[in-house]
Amino acid sequence: MNEIRLLFGKPVIRDMGLLISAIKDLQSRHGCILQALDADKVAGERHILFAATKALAAFSEERNIAKDAGMEIMRYASGERQIERALFMRVSDRTERIALVLAGSGSLPDASELSRIIELDGRGSSFCAKAIIEAFNITSEELQAVGEERIEDLVIERVALVDTYRQTVKNKDEL
């Protein structure tokens, strides 16, 4: 079983190419999965834990779409079926805060190694509702139905629907 850890904070390395290289280096040295996401597009810890669990299950059951487990985590976290459409969650030079997902069954990087990548800021998975509403195309009707305090649930629903849609398409192909 994979252990999943989440860290939220500011990227220590501001050049995103260098940041991604440092993440890939840690990933290869530890044989684990590390995926950086733009924290402004993360609706909370439940959102990312649910997405990461679904992505890792897809990989273990060989239902994955992405060739890379980190990219599969991003795809699920975005609530999108297509990798290209999931890229809105990736880090960029405009990213102020990152959500770092660590997953593995062996050794994960320790705090000193991670401190070269992320500076924990104590804000946890706090998010801007407006940014999440825009990123996930949450409608005013949805907000009226459940209330703004349930934005994370609306995002998790989109994550869950990634598998549902795929299963529906598969079933149609079998007819």
Secondary structure, 3 states (H helix, E strand, C coil): CCEEEEEEEEECCCCHHHHHHHHHHHHHHHCCEEEEEEHHHCCCHHHHHHHHHHHHHHHHCCCCCCCCHHHHHHHHHHCCCCHHHHHHHCCCCCCCCEEEEEEECCCCCCHHHHCCCEEECCCCCCCCHHHHHHHCCCCHHHHHHHCHHHHHHHHHHHHHHHHHHHHHHHHHHHC
